[in-house]
Amino acid sequence: MMCPTWMWAQPRLAATVQPQPLGRSYFQLESVFLDGSDEFAEDGFRRPLFSGERLSDGKFSERLINFHYEYGVAERLTVVARLGYRFISFTYIDNLNPRLLPNERLFRVQVNGFDDSWLAARYAWLYSGFKDEGVSVSTQLGVKFPTGDVTLRVPTGTGYLDFELRALIESRHKISNIPSYWILDAGYRVRGGEFGDQVPFRVEFGVAAAKELMLRASLNGVITLGEFQSPVGIIENFQRDRPIRLVGDESYLQLAIGFELFMSPTISLYLDYNNRAFGRTSISSNIVQFGFIVR
C-alpha cells in the first residue's frame, strides 16, 4: 500500500505522521478555496456575516496557495517548512451611513500577501515504515514566524511569533483485508501578543477504495482559550477604514471528506472538502483543497 498523506483546511499540521527517509524530500503544493456568507457569533449562533453591526450581504472568499516541504535529516528526525500566499476578498453593504445613496452602499475589500510561515521538527518515537500494518507515534515542535502583512486592511498574519507542540498517532491496519488507517492528532499552540492560546486537533479515518485510491473522512478544528480579545470576522464599532480581522481568536469544528489518488509510487493528487459546522467568532466557510505531492 502506498503511503497516504493527511491535511485539513488550516494548513498548520504535519503532512504525515511518519518521518521522511534519511536524505529524502517531500514536496506538497496545494490550492485552498474558501467561501462563506455566514459567521458564528460569540455565543456560537450562526448569523449573516457582519450582521451584528448592521451591515448586510456580507460575503467572504479566499484563495490560498500553500507550499509544504519536509526533509529527513536523520533516521527518525524530519524538518518541516510551510509558506502560503493569500488572496482575500470581502464584500458588504453599508447600512450605517445615511449620506450614501443606494448605489454607493456596496463596498469591496481585496488584499493579497504572504501568510505567516512555519518551521518545525518532527521526531518519530515509533514508526511502522511503509508496511500495511503498524503503529506510528511522533511529536512535532514548530515555530510560526510573522511573515504575514499586518498593515493590510485584512491582515494576513498576527505580527507575533507562535510556538506549537503536537502529538501524532497513526495506526495502519486491515478491515476484511482492505488497507485502512486512523489518526489522532492534537497539540498546544502558544500565541504571541493579545491572541489566545489554541488547541488544534484532528481525528481521521481512511480506507483504500482501490490500490491507487485512498478515501478519507475527518473531524478537525481549533479551540481558542482565553477571553477572545481579537475575534475573527465580527466588527465592533464599525468604521470603513478599520481592519477586518481574519487571523485572530476563533474556535471551530470542521467535517471533512476527501481522497488521494496515487499516480505512481512518488506522485499523488488529492482533493478534500471541509464544512465548518460549528464555531465561535469564526467565519462559516465551505473549503475545498486540492494539490499534488512529490515524494
C-alpha positions as CSV (number, residue, x, y, z in Angstrom):
1,M,0.0,0.0,0.0
2,M,1.3,3.5,-0.8
3,C,1.7,5.9,2.0
4,P,-1.2,8.4,2.2
5,T,-1.0,12.0,3.3
6,W,-3.4,13.9,5.5
7,M,-4.4,17.5,5.6
8,W,-7.0,19.9,6.9
9,A,-8.3,23.3,6.0
10,Q,-6.0,25.3,8.2
11,P,-2.6,24.0,7.0
12,R,-0.7,24.1,10.3
13,L,-0.3,20.4,10.9
14,A,2.3,17.8,9.9
15,A,1.6,16.4,6.5
16,T,2.5,12.9,7.7
17,V,3.0,11.1,11.0
18,Q,6.0,9.1,9.9
19,P,9.5,10.5,9.4
20,Q,10.8,11.1,5.9
21,P,13.6,8.7,4.9
22,L,17.1,9.9,5.6
23,G,18.2,12.3,2.8
24,R,14.8,12.2,1.1
25,S,12.5,15.1,0.4
26,Y,8.7,15.6,0.4
27,F,7.1,18.4,-1.7
28,Q,3.4,19.4,-1.5
29,L,1.8,22.2,-3.4
30,E,-1.9,22.9,-2.8
31,S,-4.6,25.4,-3.6
32,V,-7.3,26.2,-1.0
33,F,-10.6,27.8,-1.9
34,L,-12.7,29.3,1.0
35,D,-16.2,30.9,0.6
36,G,-18.7,32.0,3.2
37,S,-21.6,34.4,3.9
38,D,-22.3,33.5,7.5
39,E,-20.4,33.8,10.8
40,F,-20.5,32.3,14.2
41,A,-21.1,34.9,16.9
42,E,-19.5,34.9,20.3
43,D,-22.3,32.7,21.6
44,G,-21.9,30.2,18.8
45,F,-25.1,31.3,17.0
46,R,-24.8,31.3,13.2
47,R,-25.8,34.6,11.6
48,P,-25.2,36.5,8.3
49,L,-21.7,37.8,8.0
50,F,-21.2,41.3,9.7
51,S,-24.9,41.4,10.6
52,G,-24.0,42.3,14.2
53,E,-23.0,45.8,13.0
54,R,-26.0,46.4,10.7
55,L,-24.0,45.5,7.6
56,S,-25.8,43.3,5.1
57,D,-25.0,40.9,2.3
58,G,-21.5,40.2,3.7
59,K,-19.5,37.7,1.6
60,F,-16.0,36.3,2.1
61,S,-13.8,34.4,-0.3
62,E,-10.1,33.5,-0.1
63,R,-7.7,31.7,-2.5
64,L,-4.7,30.3,-0.7
65,I,-1.6,28.8,-2.3
66,N,0.5,26.6,0.1
67,F,4.0,25.1,-0.3
68,H,4.9,22.4,2.2
69,Y,8.4,20.8,2.4
70,E,9.9,18.1,4.5
71,Y,13.3,16.6,4.6
72,G,14.7,13.6,6.5
73,V,17.8,14.8,8.4
74,A,18.2,11.6,10.5
75,E,16.5,8.2,10.7
76,R,13.8,9.5,13.0
77,L,14.0,13.2,12.6
78,T,12.3,15.3,9.9
79,V,12.4,19.1,9.4
80,V,9.3,20.8,8.1
81,A,8.7,24.1,6.4
82,R,5.5,25.7,5.2
83,L,4.7,29.0,3.5
84,G,1.5,30.3,1.9
85,Y,0.2,33.3,-0.2
86,R,-3.3,34.6,0.3
87,F,-5.8,36.3,-1.9
88,I,-8.7,37.7,0.2
89,S,-11.9,39.4,-0.7
90,F,-14.8,40.8,1.5
91,T,-17.9,42.5,0.2
92,Y,-20.7,44.1,2.2
93,I,-23.5,46.7,2.0
94,D,-23.1,49.7,4.4
95,N,-26.5,50.4,6.1
96,L,-24.9,52.8,8.6
97,N,-24.1,55.9,6.6
98,P,-27.2,57.9,5.8
99,R,-25.4,60.1,3.3
100,L,-24.8,57.2,1.0
101,L,-27.1,56.7,-2.0
102,P,-28.4,53.1,-2.6
103,N,-25.9,52.5,-5.4
104,E,-23.0,53.7,-3.2
105,R,-23.5,51.3,-0.3
106,L,-21.8,48.2,-1.8
107,F,-18.1,48.0,-0.7
108,R,-15.4,45.5,-1.6
109,V,-12.1,44.9,0.2
110,Q,-9.4,43.0,-1.6
111,V,-5.9,42.2,-0.4
112,N,-3.2,39.7,-1.0
113,G,0.0,38.9,0.7
114,F,2.1,36.2,2.3
115,D,0.8,34.1,5.2
116,D,2.7,33.5,8.4
117,S,5.2,30.8,7.8
118,W,6.1,27.7,9.9
119,L,9.3,25.9,10.6
120,A,9.2,22.6,12.6
121,A,11.0,19.4,13.6
122,R,9.2,16.1,13.9
123,Y,10.6,13.2,15.8
124,A,9.3,9.6,15.4
125,W,9.3,7.7,18.7
126,L,7.7,4.7,17.0
127,Y,7.1,4.1,13.3
128,S,5.9,1.3,11.1
129,G,7.8,2.2,7.9
130,F,6.0,1.5,4.7
131,K,4.2,-1.6,6.0
132,D,0.5,-2.1,5.5
133,E,0.0,-2.5,9.3
134,G,1.6,-1.0,12.3
135,V,1.5,2.0,14.7
136,S,3.5,5.2,14.5
137,V,3.9,7.9,17.2
138,S,5.5,11.2,16.6
139,T,5.9,14.6,18.2
140,Q,6.4,17.9,16.4
141,L,7.7,21.2,17.7
142,G,7.1,24.2,15.5
143,V,7.7,28.0,15.4
144,K,5.4,30.3,13.4
145,F,7.2,33.4,12.0
146,P,5.3,36.7,11.4
147,T,5.8,36.9,7.6
148,G,2.2,37.9,7.1
149,D,1.4,41.6,6.4
150,V,-0.3,43.2,9.4
151,T,-0.6,46.6,7.6
152,L,-3.2,45.4,5.2
153,R,-6.9,46.2,5.6
154,V,-7.3,42.5,6.1
155,P,-4.0,41.4,7.9
156,T,-2.6,38.1,6.7
157,G,-0.8,37.4,9.9
158,T,-0.6,38.2,13.6
159,G,2.7,40.0,13.7
160,Y,4.0,37.7,16.5
161,L,5.9,34.5,17.0
162,D,3.9,31.4,17.9
163,F,5.1,28.1,19.3
164,E,3.4,24.8,18.9
165,L,3.9,21.2,20.2
166,R,1.9,18.4,18.6
167,A,1.4,14.7,19.3
168,L,0.5,12.4,16.3
169,I,-0.6,8.8,16.4
170,E,-1.3,6.7,13.3
171,S,-2.5,3.1,13.1
172,R,-2.4,1.2,9.8
173,H,-4.5,-1.9,9.7
174,K,-6.8,-4.0,7.5
175,I,-10.6,-4.4,7.6
176,S,-11.7,-7.5,5.8
177,N,-8.2,-7.5,4.1
178,I,-8.7,-3.9,2.9
179,P,-6.0,-1.4,3.9
180,S,-7.2,1.4,6.2
181,Y,-5.9,3.8,8.9
182,W,-6.8,6.1,11.6
183,I,-5.0,9.2,13.0
184,L,-5.2,11.1,16.3
185,D,-3.6,14.5,16.2
186,A,-3.6,17.2,18.9
187,G,-1.4,20.0,20.1
188,Y,-1.0,23.2,22.0
189,R,-0.1,26.5,20.4
190,V,1.3,29.4,22.4
191,R,0.5,32.6,20.6
192,G,2.2,35.9,20.9
193,G,0.6,39.3,21.6
194,E,-3.0,39.6,22.7
195,F,-4.1,36.4,20.9
196,G,-5.4,33.5,22.9
197,D,-3.5,30.2,23.0
198,Q,-5.0,27.4,20.9
199,V,-5.6,23.6,20.9
200,P,-5.7,22.3,17.3
201,F,-7.0,18.7,16.9
202,R,-7.9,16.1,14.3
203,V,-9.4,12.6,14.2
204,E,-9.3,10.9,10.8
205,F,-10.1,7.6,9.2
206,G,-9.2,6.3,5.8
207,V,-9.8,3.2,3.7
208,A,-8.5,2.1,0.3
209,A,-11.2,2.0,-2.4
210,A,-8.6,0.6,-4.8
211,K,-4.8,0.1,-4.9
212,E,-4.3,3.6,-6.1
213,L,-7.1,5.4,-4.3
214,M,-7.5,6.2,-0.6
215,L,-10.7,7.7,0.7
216,R,-10.7,9.6,4.0
217,A,-13.0,11.5,6.4
218,S,-12.2,13.5,9.5
219,L,-13.3,15.8,12.3
220,N,-10.8,18.6,12.8
221,G,-10.8,22.0,14.4
222,V,-9.3,24.6,16.8
223,I,-10.2,25.5,20.4
224,T,-9.1,29.0,21.4
225,L,-8.5,29.7,25.1
226,G,-8.9,33.0,26.9
227,E,-11.2,36.0,26.5
228,F,-11.4,36.2,22.7
229,Q,-9.9,39.8,22.6
230,S,-9.4,39.5,18.8
231,P,-12.5,37.9,17.3
232,V,-12.4,36.8,13.7
233,G,-14.8,38.4,11.2
234,I,-17.1,40.2,13.7
235,I,-16.7,44.0,13.5
236,E,-17.3,46.1,16.6
237,N,-18.0,49.9,16.3
238,F,-17.7,49.6,12.5
239,Q,-15.7,52.2,10.6
240,R,-15.0,51.8,6.9
241,D,-11.2,52.1,7.3
242,R,-10.9,49.8,10.3
243,P,-9.1,46.5,9.6
244,I,-11.2,43.3,9.1
245,R,-9.7,40.5,11.2
246,L,-9.3,37.2,9.5
247,V,-6.4,35.9,11.7
248,G,-7.4,36.1,15.3
249,D,-9.3,34.3,18.1
250,E,-11.7,31.7,16.9
251,S,-12.9,28.2,17.7
252,Y,-14.5,25.8,15.2
253,L,-15.2,22.2,14.3
254,Q,-15.0,21.0,10.7
255,L,-16.3,17.9,8.9
256,A,-14.1,16.8,6.0
257,I,-14.2,14.2,3.3
258,G,-11.6,13.6,0.5
259,F,-9.4,11.3,-1.4
260,E,-5.8,10.8,-2.6
261,L,-5.0,9.3,-6.0
262,F,-1.6,7.7,-6.4
263,M,-0.3,8.3,-9.9
264,S,3.0,6.5,-9.1
265,P,5.0,5.5,-6.0
266,T,6.3,9.1,-5.9
267,I,3.5,11.3,-7.2
268,S,-0.1,11.7,-6.0
269,L,-3.1,14.1,-6.3
270,Y,-5.6,14.8,-3.7
271,L,-8.9,16.6,-3.1
272,D,-10.6,17.5,0.2
273,Y,-13.9,19.2,1.1
274,N,-14.3,20.8,4.5
275,N,-17.5,22.2,6.0
276,R,-17.2,24.4,9.1
277,A,-20.2,23.1,11.0
278,F,-19.8,24.8,14.5
279,G,-17.8,27.7,15.7
280,R,-17.3,30.8,17.9
281,T,-16.2,34.2,16.4
282,S,-15.4,32.4,13.2
283,I,-16.5,32.6,9.6
284,S,-18.7,29.7,8.4
285,S,-16.9,28.5,5.3
286,N,-17.0,25.9,2.7
287,I,-13.4,24.9,2.0
288,V,-12.0,23.0,-1.0
289,Q,-8.4,21.9,-1.1
290,F,-6.6,20.2,-4.0
291,G,-3.0,19.7,-4.9
292,F,-0.2,17.3,-5.7
293,I,2.6,15.6,-3.8
294,V,6.1,14.5,-4.9
295,R,8.0,12.2,-2.6
